[in-house]
Amino acid sequence: MIEYLVFAAAFGLLLLGLHRKVIARVQMRPGPPVWQEILHALKFSFKSTWVPKTASATLYVGVVLIGIGIWSAALFVVLAGESILILFAIYMLHKVVEHGFGLSSGSPYGKFGGVRSVISAASEIPLFVTIAAIYFFTGSLLLDDIIAYQTVHGPLLLIAPPAAIAMYLVILSKMPYGPFSIVEGKELVSGYKTEHFGVWRAGIAVIDGTKTFVLLFAFVAIFIGAVPFSLALIIMTVILVSLSFVCAVTPMLSPYDSVTVQGLITGLMLLYAGYLWWVMP
Amino acid sequence: MLDIGGDNLFVLEFGDILHYYTPYTATLFLVALIFTGLVIASRPEKQVDIAFGGDAYYAKETTLSEMRFRRFMAIACGLATMGAMGSGDLFNFTLFASLVGIANIGIVAAVKSRHVLDAAYEYGIVAMVATLPLFGGAALILATTGTLSIPALAAGGFAVPLVGKAFLALGVIGEGMAPFYAAKAEMFRAPGAPYVIMCSLSSLLIFLRVVEIVITI
């Protein structure tokens, strides 16, 4: 099983490196090499590491391990074809982990990153619209059942495109350098990550890589269905490049604008769920 | 019963009341357990604040008596959250959810800061009002179907009123203060990260659980 985790983290980091490269090229900059994020993770693994004097030491270290744990669990949920409700619960729990990163160090930069993470919780609600829409069509939330449904009826991407858009926006809200990346705004240095350095930062890189892999892989499985693994990786890369284009041409919103826009999106998605509930037998 | 959270892993019976654990609820339970362990093992951080208008900064200290009280409330909150995760009875679930609300107020109300106390007071009012739809929802379902057992309701044969489900969700949102994050941000000026995080975590977990309940019954 460990080989799956290593592959997911490494491929996810490669995708994040590609993300930075595409953004740079769209903005007419050379950009870093695509393997830069993997190099970062390796570099931080061998940096000197300690716990800041002001930090809540157990929590400071514990959230790194919890972050790795929940995204490892999410990977196995997807690979085992288990309930996507678990996957989305883990996605929401990531908010608490970000919050823990931010608050545990005692730094004001980390703290405001953590608080921004909490106020942007509106971005999670479209997830439940995705779940509701999928459930209305497939009658199940088990990933295996959803894939089986698509084998008979075709991809959910074509059957319920607003649900796919909702999940696409949810993934966008988690992408670095995007319009909703207020938790890592440069005015907060690195936001909630500011005070985690050395091995702890390498742990965050593993979390980010695994998270990116899991969310994109889940998107392919939920909205396109059963495809060969190599094709799934290609589709994931294409989706990521499209996200990179959005991030490259969209400025980061201010925290309140970000929450307002996410709230409006949530309202639209709730209307769609209400419509489905009304018309579906 | 719908297996939206996966197949039942095990059922814990207390007479005619039962707790059941699916992969979904077991995951939520484990997360609550881990964070409760962190609350027990962690000491509060020393939040650094910059003195406005100068170069100076200072670290906030948490007194021992404040730390003990907030740690106690955070552990109570964790236990209530764990109870809510596995509960197979709607009334027990509402009790656990309201206990989470009370414990959350306790976690922040011990902090001697005007901003934090204002936020705690406002949240207290919201949480108190939210008990009405919370218990009202359970009462409506009991009056309509004659049972509060989640597995019995999920087995079918009962017309669970939509308004009852909506009241349950609304009550949990109020107790978990999910839509009141602006006020929560004020609460987070409070030092004591391990305890403050329990507020955030418990709100999220009871919200995730009520989603499962509302879809299942």
Contacts between the chains, C-beta under 8 A, distances in Angstrom:
chain1	res1	chain2	res2	distance
A	53	B	46	7.7
A	54	B	45	5.9
A	54	B	46	4.2
A	54	B	47	7.5
A	54	B	48	5.7
A	54	B	59	5.6
A	55	B	45	5.4
A	56	B	42	5.0
A	56	B	43	6.0
A	56	B	44	5.8
A	56	B	45	3.9
A	56	B	193	5.1
A	56	B	194	5.8
A	57	B	42	7.5
A	57	B	43	7.4
A	58	B	38	6.2
A	58	B	41	4.8
A	58	B	42	4.1
A	58	B	43	7.4
A	58	B	194	7.6
A	59	B	38	5.7
A	59	B	42	4.6
A	59	B	45	7.5
A	59	B	193	5.7
A	59	B	194	5.0
A	59	B	197	7.4
A	60	B	45	7.7
A	62	B	38	5.1
A	62	B	42	7.5
A	66	B	31	8.0
A	66	B	34	6.4
A	66	B	35	7.9
A	70	B	31	7.5
A	73	B	27	7.0
A	82	B	6	5.7
A	82	B	23	6.0
A	83	B	3	7.7
A	83	B	4	6.1
A	83	B	5	5.5
A	83	B	6	4.8
A	83	B	22	7.9
A	83	B	23	6.6
A	83	B	24	5.7
A	85	B	4	5.8
A	85	B	5	5.7
A	85	B	24	5.3
A	85	B	211	7.6
A	85	B	212	6.6
A	86	B	5	7.2
A	86	B	6	7.2
A	86	B	23	6.0
A	86	B	24	5.1
A	86	B	27	5.5
A	89	B	24	6.8
A	89	B	27	6.5
A	89	B	28	6.4
A	89	B	208	4.9
A	90	B	27	7.4
A	92	B	204	5.8
A	92	B	208	6.6
A	93	B	31	6.0
A	93	B	201	7.9
A	93	B	204	6.8
A	95	B	200	7.5
A	95	B	204	6.9
A	96	B	35	7.8
A	96	B	197	6.4
A	96	B	200	5.4
A	96	B	201	4.9
A	96	B	204	6.2
A	99	B	197	6.0
A	99	B	200	5.4
A	100	B	193	7.0
A	100	B	197	5.4
A	103	B	45	7.0
A	103	B	188	7.1
A	103	B	193	3.6
A	103	B	196	6.3
A	103	B	197	6.6
A	104	B	45	5.9
A	104	B	193	4.9
A	104	B	194	7.9
A	105	B	45	6.7
A	106	B	45	4.0
A	106	B	46	5.1
A	106	B	47	5.0
A	106	B	48	5.1
A	106	B	59	6.8
A	106	B	191	7.7
A	106	B	193	8.0
A	107	B	48	6.0
A	108	B	47	7.9
A	108	B	48	6.0
A	108	B	49	6.5
A	108	B	50	6.4
A	111	B	47	6.8
A	111	B	188	7.2
A	114	B	188	7.1
A	115	B	185	4.9
A	115	B	188	5.2
A	118	B	181	5.6
A	118	B	184	6.2
A	118	B	185	6.5
A	118	B	188	7.0
A	118	B	200	6.3
A	119	B	181	5.0
A	119	B	182	6.9
A	119	B	185	5.7
A	121	B	178	7.1
A	121	B	181	6.0
A	128	B	211	6.5
A	131	B	211	8.0
A	135	B	4	7.4
A	135	B	215	7.0
A	140	B	3	7.8
A	140	B	4	7.4
A	141	B	4	4.5
A	141	B	5	7.9
A	142	B	3	7.0
A	142	B	6	7.3
